[in-house]
Amino acid sequence: MKILKQIIKRPLTVCIVVIIAIFLGIYSTTKMPVKILPNIKIPVLGVTVTYPGASANTIDEEVTSKIEKALKNMAEVTSVTTYSIDNASITIINLEYGIDLDKKINEINEAINNLDLPSECSVPNVSSVDFNASSVADVFIPKQTDHQILTQMMEHFSSIEGVGSVEVKGLEKNKILVEPLKGLEITSLLIVEALNKSLLDIPLGNIVENGNDVAIRNESGIISLEDVAKTPVAITLPSNIWETFLALNNFAKMLETLDEAKLDNLVMMVTTEQYLYEMVSTQDATEITNTKNTILGYKNFIDSYSDENWHPEELGALFNISPALLNFFRNTEKTALDDMFNKIIIFRTNYPSEFSTADFMLLLGDIGISSDYLAFAPYMLKVDVASLDELLTLTLNKETLTNQDILEIINFLALDQSFNLDISSDLIGFIRSIDYNEVKNNTYVTSLAKYVEKEDGSYEITPLIANIRLINEYDSYAYYNGVEGTILEVYGKFGS
């Protein structure tokens, strides 16, 4: 009661005290730091050492155990936890509260640097762990900024007292894109396997010899776009695919050397093949015998013409026979024609109802059709002969045929459906590059692409089984007011 009486008697004093209290409260509020998480200061340091190619066992014996022995008896160290994995050693150090971490980091660095670690090891990295870490500054750098300037800025910020680390977001990186050719998607896993073997520097295990534990690793030799292009790949495909490739290759070779005489001969062979196929498909042995007698009768009439008076187009219109087929009858001896039809009659007798395309191809070989033509004969059964003649006539005026030219011919003749392949110009290029004598057990070893460096320093990559190109990508997205670039996040040291 006395206190209340005194307060009532001195209202001015009370008002002044209240005003001072309010002022101090407002002032304290403005100085109070705002954080999402409470200020947790846990004194923990981490030590990482990389040892490329070393197994976990080797890491433990030659690196981790030495670091643990040097640190576990150090003053102010409460516990040491170590991890040994392939290629790296990780050590977590728990320290007493209230110590000077910067001073302790220097002590640990000095202790580790005095250790006899393998020469292949990286420089040990000692870092503090701050559970309240957040960037104290974000510096935005436009995308067009030179990388050298970016590196200088990172070094400058890292050298400032109190800065623990500088992290980069949105940094541009060069990447090599490898895509299998259209039609060779089946080789995707083979390409991945080949690149894994060539690109990765990984431990392959250990060999114990004379009491010594030797770590074996797959050391990568790939360091450039050229190395990627020259990566060897063993392609294993079904035998029917290789047969299709060979047929396409023979077709391309035939087109490369085509002249007027060879074109006429090709048209004659396609016409004859289709005529014989239709005959054995629609006529029985007796009907084929009658056809033979009729054609042998025509043969005497056809041979009576001299070369000067031979006009197969006029005779073809007269007898309703293809001029190309008339040329075949004229160019074949009568005895050979007779023998050919006799073999066809025997074939039809052996196959009175149905026969396969492969059976018919054997018949063509038996009656004397050249092996060069037989290589792609199965794909000519449904070709429109007039279109074939017209299209190939246009190619005679070209000095060289590109892969795209051959692709257009294949598509026009609908040969891609016969080959049952998704054919592209790049795939044709690969098919034409194959040395078919080197295909062993349905496997062919080649590189991803041909790499040619030019005199001006530029390069040219010609795909063999994959398209390869260098692209620039950002490892993450960084934007400021809609502008793309790089952000440097500057973090303070523990406790700063």
Buried (B, 14 or more C-beta within 10 A) or exposed (E): EEEEEEEEEEEEEEEEEEEEEEEEEEEEEEEEEEEEEEEEEEBBBBBBBBBBBBBBEBBBBBBBBBBBEBBEEBEBBEEBEBBBEBBBBBBBBEBEEEEEBEEBBEBBBEBBEEBEBEEEBEEBEBBBBBEBBEBEEEBBBEEEEEEEEBEEBBEEBEEEEEBBBBEBBBBBEEEBEBBBBBBBEEBEEBBEEBBEBBBEEBBEEBEEEEEEEEBEBBEBEBEEBBBBBBBEBEBEBEEEBBEBBBBBBBBBEBBEEBEEEBBBBBBBBBBBBBBBBEBBEEBEBEEBBEBBEEBBEBBEEBEEEEEEEBEBEEBBEEEEBBBBBBBBBBEBEBEEBBBBBBBBBBBBEEBEEEBEEEEBBBBBBEBEBEEEBBBBBBBBBEBBBEEBBEBBEEBEEEEEBEBEBBBBBBEBBBBBEBBEBEBBBBBBBBBBBBEEEEBEEEEBEBBBBBBEEEEEEEBEBBBBBBBBEEEEEBEEEBEBEEEBBBBBBBBBBBBE
